[in-house]
Amino acid sequence: MAKIKRSSGKGVRRAAKSQSRAAGARRAKAKTTGMVDRVMGVLPFTEEQWSTIWLTIIIGGAVGLAFVIANLAGVPAMARAQVAVMASDAGFEVKHVRVTGTERMDERQVYARALAQKDRPMPQVEIEALRAELLELPWVKDARVSIQLPSTLAIDIVERTPHAALQRPDRLMLIDAEGVELEPVSAEAATDMLRISGPGAAKQVEPLDQLLASAPALGPQIEGAEWVGNRRWNLSFKSGQVLALPEGADESASALVKFARMDGQNRLLGGQVATFDMRSPPRIYMRVPGRADAVELGETGNP
């Protein structure tokens, strides 16, 4: 007589659980895939661009992993050489140079230095050395150099801002607020700029700005500033008149404020006086063309 073997209840339950887990995994996979597809659909990349991005990530990861393994093996020089070869074979080398931020300077000066990196594998690009070289250019206040895979070297220049014109014996030079000489400038181009002169004047630009800021009402009328004897300033006005200030930051600022107050009360600028001498405070002397002696002014600006 044949025996009928009944299946165990536990086996049925195990099979049911297994089927349930498989169904859950399929649902999760479908949900994840759908989410990824939606995200990829929202981002502004074509299918070809996505392929390039994923290829870049994969190859970049492989190159980085090879470099780490070689370094752990104690052969960093060989690692760098091998990584460079791998990067070059994968298309990771400088093919394009992009320069931004150059408005006043000649950007050809930047390209002339950057193109020395052209066709180099990305791991061999000397970013810090290139940045240091760019910082030697007069117009460059700062430079940011970066690599944009797979083949672009990006350079962002921060230019210096022209602040004044420095009078050299043979030419005028644009300088910034730190006194850095930028490039020669014609007298016509520097018409509306403050002219600074005198040995060592370029190093005194910041103190001069602080001095002029003490009497802002006079600023538009000041045409030039001469650093005399490496110790004090003579200011020349658009009227052709000259103001000789005393030594010392506080003393010269006080004298300039006093002169501005007196000019506001008596309109000293534009008059017959050629030179105002305030080097011996509190006295003020003025020289008038045609007079042999200087006239002393009182506190109110009257002789």
Wavefront OBJ file of the C-alpha trace (Angstrom):
o trace
v 0.000 0.000 0.000
v 1.473 3.361 -1.063
v 2.151 5.881 1.636
v 1.272 9.513 1.167
v 3.947 11.871 2.537
v 2.547 15.131 3.660
v 4.631 18.247 3.287
v 5.728 19.911 6.465
v 4.022 23.135 7.445
v 7.388 24.661 8.244
v 8.609 24.084 4.683
v 5.572 25.794 3.246
v 6.082 28.782 5.507
v 9.766 29.017 4.583
v 8.917 28.985 0.868
v 6.268 31.640 1.399
v 8.713 33.870 3.311
v 11.341 33.412 0.606
v 8.870 34.384 -2.090
v 7.783 37.363 -0.005
v 11.408 38.551 0.441
v 12.078 38.181 -3.287
v 8.950 40.161 -4.134
v 9.968 42.874 -1.639
v 13.442 43.065 -3.144
v 11.965 43.425 -6.623
v 9.644 46.193 -5.440
v 12.525 48.036 -3.694
v 14.731 47.705 -6.770
v 11.944 48.998 -8.990
v 11.308 51.881 -6.597
v 15.006 52.790 -6.394
v 15.442 52.534 -10.144
v 12.414 54.712 -10.686
v 13.723 57.291 -8.224
v 17.155 57.377 -9.905
v 15.479 57.716 -13.297
v 13.394 60.614 -12.021
v 16.436 62.372 -10.542
v 18.430 61.876 -13.747
v 15.476 63.168 -15.716
v 15.289 66.370 -13.662
v 19.023 67.222 -13.902
v 19.994 69.109 -17.098
v 22.248 66.420 -18.584
v 21.839 64.391 -21.746
v 22.374 60.639 -21.820
v 25.750 61.192 -23.478
v 26.779 63.647 -20.765
v 25.722 61.197 -18.079
v 27.889 58.551 -19.709
v 30.859 60.926 -19.669
v 30.265 61.816 -16.012
v 30.081 58.189 -14.891
v 33.136 57.304 -16.973
v 35.057 60.186 -15.400
v 34.113 59.035 -11.896
v 35.051 55.427 -12.591
v 38.376 56.208 -14.249
v 39.219 58.880 -11.678
v 38.508 56.425 -8.878
v 40.678 53.777 -10.530
v 43.553 56.237 -10.964
v 43.265 57.375 -7.356
v 43.166 53.803 -6.099
v 46.255 52.921 -8.131
v 48.093 55.904 -6.661
v 47.175 54.945 -3.083
v 48.224 51.318 -3.581
v 51.551 52.316 -5.118
v 52.234 54.742 -2.276
v 51.486 52.076 0.304
v 53.923 49.855 -1.528
v 56.640 52.473 -0.990
v 57.152 53.562 -4.596
v 55.621 57.082 -4.790
v 57.735 58.202 -7.766
v 56.763 55.136 -9.739
v 53.183 55.643 -8.592
v 53.062 59.182 -9.917
v 54.572 58.136 -13.228
v 52.141 55.250 -13.627
v 49.168 57.363 -12.631
v 50.228 60.008 -15.143
v 50.381 57.411 -17.908
v 46.986 56.013 -16.951
v 45.463 59.494 -16.788
v 46.909 60.478 -20.161
v 45.686 57.271 -21.789
v 42.231 57.940 -20.358
v 42.183 61.476 -21.777
v 42.908 63.243 -18.489
v 45.441 65.780 -19.738
v 45.429 69.532 -20.280
v 43.853 70.315 -23.628
v 42.105 73.587 -22.779
v 43.028 76.628 -20.674
v 40.244 78.954 -19.485
v 41.124 82.348 -17.982
v 38.586 84.584 -16.200
v 38.805 87.828 -14.225
v 41.114 89.765 -16.552
v 39.545 93.141 -17.284
v 42.456 95.586 -17.296
v 45.564 93.455 -17.693
v 46.741 91.728 -20.846
v 45.492 88.151 -20.428
v 48.146 86.942 -22.860
v 50.558 87.191 -19.948
v 48.455 84.601 -18.124
v 48.155 82.284 -21.130
v 51.901 82.478 -21.752
v 52.494 80.893 -18.347
v 49.525 78.534 -18.332
v 50.290 76.994 -21.730
v 53.467 75.511 -20.293
v 51.089 72.986 -18.685
v 49.388 72.094 -21.985
v 49.281 68.367 -22.873
v 50.457 67.417 -19.386
v 48.630 64.591 -17.623
v 46.389 66.055 -14.947
v 48.278 64.461 -12.020
v 51.462 66.238 -13.184
v 49.985 69.731 -13.440
v 51.958 71.971 -11.066
v 49.111 74.034 -9.671
v 50.978 75.761 -6.835
v 54.007 76.521 -9.008
v 51.766 78.043 -11.678
v 49.898 80.104 -9.080
v 53.190 81.412 -7.648
v 54.313 82.381 -11.151
v 51.049 84.221 -11.816
v 51.351 86.144 -8.543
v 54.596 87.638 -9.849
v 52.640 89.534 -12.522
v 52.128 93.173 -11.427
v 48.360 93.219 -12.043
v 47.648 89.934 -10.242
v 46.569 90.361 -6.625
v 45.456 86.728 -6.326
v 45.074 83.735 -8.613
v 42.994 80.584 -8.218
v 44.131 77.638 -10.321
v 42.040 74.485 -10.553
v 41.636 71.363 -12.659
v 38.306 70.621 -14.291
v 38.196 67.054 -15.521
v 38.699 65.706 -17.983
v 40.885 68.245 -19.849
v 40.524 71.866 -18.681
v 42.879 74.026 -16.625
v 40.843 76.874 -15.103
v 42.488 80.099 -13.917
v 40.568 82.842 -12.110
v 42.492 86.104 -11.736
v 41.821 88.744 -9.070
v 43.219 91.988 -10.439
v 44.654 94.899 -8.527
v 42.714 98.169 -8.753
v 44.470 101.330 -10.022
v 44.527 103.884 -7.233
v 46.914 106.678 -8.188
v 49.651 107.682 -10.620
v 53.237 107.594 -9.376
v 55.543 110.166 -10.940
v 58.827 108.578 -11.926
v 61.703 110.657 -13.367
v 60.913 109.418 -16.871
v 57.312 108.231 -16.790
v 54.030 107.905 -14.912
v 53.163 104.534 -13.373
v 49.768 103.271 -12.276
v 49.881 102.025 -8.690
v 47.299 100.317 -6.489
v 46.341 101.154 -2.903
v 49.332 99.150 -1.639
v 51.770 101.082 -3.811
v 52.398 98.199 -6.219
v 53.402 99.476 -9.656
v 51.090 98.116 -12.353
v 52.073 99.585 -15.716
v 53.062 102.890 -17.376
v 50.243 105.351 -18.032
v 50.037 108.469 -20.182
v 49.502 111.899 -18.675
v 46.163 112.153 -20.484
v 44.924 108.855 -19.050
v 45.968 109.937 -15.542
v 44.243 113.334 -15.694
v 41.652 112.522 -13.025
v 43.974 110.498 -10.807
v 45.914 111.656 -7.755
v 49.596 112.066 -8.666
v 52.117 110.970 -6.086
v 55.791 111.891 -6.263
v 58.976 111.872 -4.239
v 61.483 109.136 -3.281
v 59.731 106.411 -1.293
v 56.258 107.813 -1.991
v 54.895 104.471 -3.246
v 55.385 102.988 0.230
v 53.365 105.810 1.799
v 50.123 105.379 -0.152
v 48.130 103.942 2.744
v 49.211 106.651 5.257
v 48.437 109.275 2.599
v 44.911 107.879 2.177
v 44.398 108.108 5.941
v 45.667 111.695 5.918
v 43.341 112.784 3.107
v 40.412 111.022 4.774
v 40.777 113.393 7.757
v 39.582 116.292 5.556
v 37.322 114.764 2.885
v 35.998 118.151 1.746
v 39.430 118.968 0.300
v 39.763 115.650 -1.539
v 38.212 116.702 -4.877
v 40.496 119.756 -4.987
v 43.773 117.910 -4.349
v 45.707 117.150 -7.501
v 49.007 115.789 -6.220
v 51.012 114.810 -3.155
v 54.790 115.026 -2.862
v 56.596 112.962 -0.224
v 59.401 115.293 0.951
v 62.592 114.115 2.643
v 60.966 110.790 3.517
v 59.155 112.488 6.385
v 56.260 114.772 5.332
v 53.830 115.772 2.521
v 53.337 118.767 0.262
v 49.852 118.805 -1.227
v 49.175 120.548 -4.531
v 45.694 121.717 -5.483
v 44.002 122.034 -8.850
v 44.183 125.789 -8.337
v 47.985 125.530 -8.581
v 48.482 126.291 -4.880
v 50.644 124.215 -2.530
v 50.139 123.279 1.121
v 53.236 122.274 3.112
v 52.264 119.974 6.004
v 54.304 119.204 9.144
v 55.950 115.883 10.002
v 54.043 113.161 11.845
v 50.748 111.458 11.107
v 48.770 113.196 13.854
v 50.386 116.579 13.282
v 49.780 116.547 9.524
v 46.175 115.398 9.957
v 45.463 118.156 12.484
v 47.038 120.742 10.180
v 44.976 119.558 7.204
v 41.740 119.677 9.217
v 42.608 123.188 10.367
v 43.340 124.282 6.804
v 40.034 122.817 5.577
v 38.157 124.748 8.279
v 39.941 127.992 7.414
v 39.305 127.475 3.696
v 35.626 126.942 4.405
v 35.507 130.241 6.275
v 37.740 132.380 4.039
v 38.065 130.578 0.678
v 41.840 130.311 0.722
v 41.929 128.110 -2.345
v 41.643 129.963 -5.612
v 43.058 133.173 -4.169
v 46.385 134.946 -4.683
v 48.390 132.877 -2.211
v 50.783 130.469 -3.921
v 52.003 128.507 -0.882
v 50.560 127.776 2.546
v 53.234 126.657 5.006
v 52.012 124.796 8.111
v 55.298 123.163 9.077
v 55.547 125.153 12.317
v 52.192 124.759 14.054
v 50.231 126.589 15.233
v 51.601 129.254 12.866
v 50.589 129.329 9.210
v 52.608 131.271 6.670
v 51.523 132.183 3.186
v 53.596 133.308 0.248
v 52.146 135.599 -2.386
v 53.905 136.047 -5.726
v 55.586 139.467 -5.848
v 56.004 139.733 -2.078
v 59.416 139.235 -0.536
v 58.200 138.158 2.910
v 55.730 135.505 3.957
v 52.564 136.647 5.721
v 51.471 134.888 8.902
v 47.831 133.897 9.155
v 45.860 133.850 12.373
v 43.554 131.136 13.608
v 40.717 132.581 11.536
v 42.764 132.642 8.330
v 43.306 136.412 8.393
v 46.770 138.055 8.337
l 1 2 3 4 5 6 7 8 9 10 11 12 13 14 15 16 17 18 19 20 21 22 23 24 25 26 27 28 29 30 31 32 33 34 35 36 37 38 39 40 41 42 43 44 45 46 47 48 49 50 51 52 53 54 55 56 57 58 59 60 61 62 63 64 65 66 67 68 69 70 71 72 73 74 75 76 77 78 79 80 81 82 83 84 85 86 87 88 89 90 91 92 93 94 95 96 97 98 99 100 101 102 103 104 105 106 107 108 109 110 111 112 113 114 115 116 117 118 119 120 121 122 123 124 125 126 127 128 129 130 131 132 133 134 135 136 137 138 139 140 141 142 143 144 145 146 147 148 149 150 151 152 153 154 155 156 157 158 159 160 161 162 163 164 165 166 167 168 169 170 171 172 173 174 175 176 177 178 179 180 181 182 183 184 185 186 187 188 189 190 191 192 193 194 195 196 197 198 199 200 201 202 203 204 205 206 207 208 209 210 211 212 213 214 215 216 217 218 219 220 221 222 223 224 225 226 227 228 229 230 231 232 233 234 235 236 237 238 239 240 241 242 243 244 245 246 247 248 249 250 251 252 253 254 255 256 257 258 259 260 261 262 263 264 265 266 267 268 269 270 271 272 273 274 275 276 277 278 279 280 281 282 283 284 285 286 287 288 289 290 291 292 293 294 295 296 297 298 299 300 301 302 303
